């Protein structure tokens, strides 16, 4: 089944403790993105990647890191999480503009 | 920068009725794509319908159709014969020319389908 898999689905952590949210797609898509969803703000792009080793900032990149060492994987790293990063996070991938993005099932992150 | 506006935070419709969700966008580009995504309580983001800007014909997917007015930069979603399973958050989204690097979302409309 074609899908984007992200883990974990839920995560509660403490301020300052480094964490990684994994994302993998099995559709051989070139484009991958991370979004965060907050009430009243919709989805905002954090980082995106156009291919292996090619990444760039989205609209809200502060406090996040990404890497794209393999085409299928695009992990999101929070080096020192803070409470304002409490949010719902989505990983997504795409082959071309016309198909939009296929989304993972989301990660609910709470930073206390 | 492109912006997407959904001016209806919440809407309600009775089962079997028709409802229209509004979306406007701002861009200086001529070649772009527009999308509607559905997010049910399961929080999964599901693509409902897509529209290519250079196609004048409005897209249709079963009970879902759009009214695309390019000059007015308007892209509304019409849901016919509403069902309880249509209860969800609906997001309008824009993808500009060039790469598939970014999808810009509106703030969403929460739709409640009632008996």
HADDOCK unambig.tbl for C-alpha pairs under 7 A between the chains (distance, minus, plus):
assign (segid A and resid 31 and name CA) (segid B and resid 100 and name CA) 6.56 0.50 0.50
assign (segid A and resid 31 and name CA) (segid B and resid 101 and name CA) 6.37 0.50 0.50
assign (segid A and resid 40 and name CA) (segid B and resid 107 and name CA) 5.75 0.50 0.50
assign (segid A and resid 41 and name CA) (segid B and resid 107 and name CA) 5.12 0.50 0.50
assign (segid A and resid 42 and name CA) (segid B and resid 105 and name CA) 6.26 0.50 0.50
assign (segid A and resid 42 and name CA) (segid B and resid 106 and name CA) 5.83 0.50 0.50
assign (segid A and resid 42 and name CA) (segid B and resid 107 and name CA) 3.95 0.50 0.50
assign (segid A and resid 42 and name CA) (segid B and resid 108 and name CA) 6.06 0.50 0.50
assign (segid A and resid 43 and name CA) (segid B and resid 105 and name CA) 5.89 0.50 0.50
assign (segid A and resid 48 and name CA) (segid B and resid 101 and name CA) 6.41 0.50 0.50
assign (segid A and resid 50 and name CA) (segid B and resid 101 and name CA) 6.54 0.50 0.50
assign (segid A and resid 94 and name CA) (segid B and resid 100 and name CA) 6.92 0.50 0.50
assign (segid A and resid 96 and name CA) (segid B and resid 100 and name CA) 5.49 0.50 0.50
assign (segid A and resid 97 and name CA) (segid B and resid 95 and name CA) 6.80 0.50 0.50
assign (segid A and resid 97 and name CA) (segid B and resid 99 and name CA) 6.71 0.50 0.50
assign (segid A and resid 97 and name CA) (segid B and resid 100 and name CA) 4.61 0.50 0.50
assign (segid A and resid 98 and name CA) (segid B and resid 33 and name CA) 6.52 0.50 0.50
assign (segid A and resid 103 and name CA) (segid B and resid 45 and name CA) 6.01 0.50 0.50
assign (segid A and resid 105 and name CA) (segid B and resid 43 and name CA) 6.99 0.50 0.50
assign (segid A and resid 105 and name CA) (segid B and resid 44 and name CA) 5.16 0.50 0.50
